[in-house]
Amino acid sequence: MPQSSREALNESQITKSLRRFLDGQSDATVLVTRDYQILYANAEARVRFPRANVMRERSFEKCLAIEFPGTVWADLKPTFDAMLEADDAEPVILMLNREGRQIQMRVTVL
């Protein structure tokens, strides 16, 4: 098998392993691209936020507006901008309000 084929196979296996790992996490976790599109939402996020239908290539801002109507994107955007500027940004835990309850969401910008 040529080297590039082995590398592709290994990357595919790594991607699958990472997906399984993220899906096993109890935190609702969302990976967001630099232009704020959802790249990946783990199983817990998909269960906790069904109204927003968090799925790949969907606007994170729109998902927040659907799931958390009182959330103002302009209030959250500076946090995301800081993550984009950081060399090695840590995931952020958002505490969002839904119907008087605090809901936690872990978000990483890639």
N, C-alpha and C positions, 0 to 999 in steps of 0.2 A: 504494500500500500504506500503510495507517495506521501511524503512528509506533510504536504498541505491537506491531504485527505484525513490523515491522522489528527492533525491540529483541529480541523473542522469537527471531526467526531468527538474529540476531547472537549472542545468548546460546547458542543451540543450536550454532552453529558454533564458538563459543569452547569450549563444553563438549567437543565432539568433538575439537577441536585439543588441548585439555589432556589428554584421555584418551589420544590417540595419543602425545603427548609423554611422559606417565608410563609408558605401556606400553613405550616405547623405552628406558627407563632400565635400567641393569644392576643397580641396587640393588633389592632386594625392598622395595617401598614400600607402606605401608598407611595410608589415611586413616581416622581414627576419630572418631565423633561425641562430643559432650560426655557422653553417657551410655554411652560405650564400646562402641558398636555399630559394626561395620565399614561404612564408607560406600563405600570403594573399595579394591581391592587390584590393583596392576598385574600385568602378565603374569608378571614374574619372581617375585613373591610367590606367585602361583597355581601356578607350576611348583615352586618350592622348598618349599612347604608344602602338599603334596597331601593329607596325612592330615587336616589341619585343615579342608580344603575352605573356604578363606577366600573368603567371598562376602558380598555386600551384606546388611546387616541381621542379620548373625550376631554374636554376642557375641565381642568381642575376647578377653576373659578365657577363654572356653571354647576358642577356637581355640588360644590359647597352651597351655592345659592338655593339649589333644590332641597338638599338635605338639611341645611341650617339656614332658614330664611332670614334670620336676624343678623347673619354674618355679613360684614362689610369687607369686601376684598381689599379695599384701599387700606384698611387697618392691618391686614395680614401681609400684604405685599412687601413691606420693608423687611420683614423677617425672611422672606424668600430671597429678596435681593441680597441680603447679607450672606445668606448661604451660598449664593452664586459667586459672590466676591471672595469668599474664603477659599484658601488653598486646600484645606482638608476639613470641610464642614461636617459636623455631626448631624444626625437626623434631629428634627425638631418635633416636640410633642405639642400638638395643638389641643387646647382645651376649648371645645366648642359648646354652645348652648343650644339645646333642642328641647322645647316644651318645658323649660324650667330645670332641665337636667344637664349636668356637665358631661360631655362625651369626649373621650380622648381619642386622638388620631395621631399616629406617628407618620411623619412625611420626610422623605429624602428627595432632594433635587439632584439629578444626575447631569 
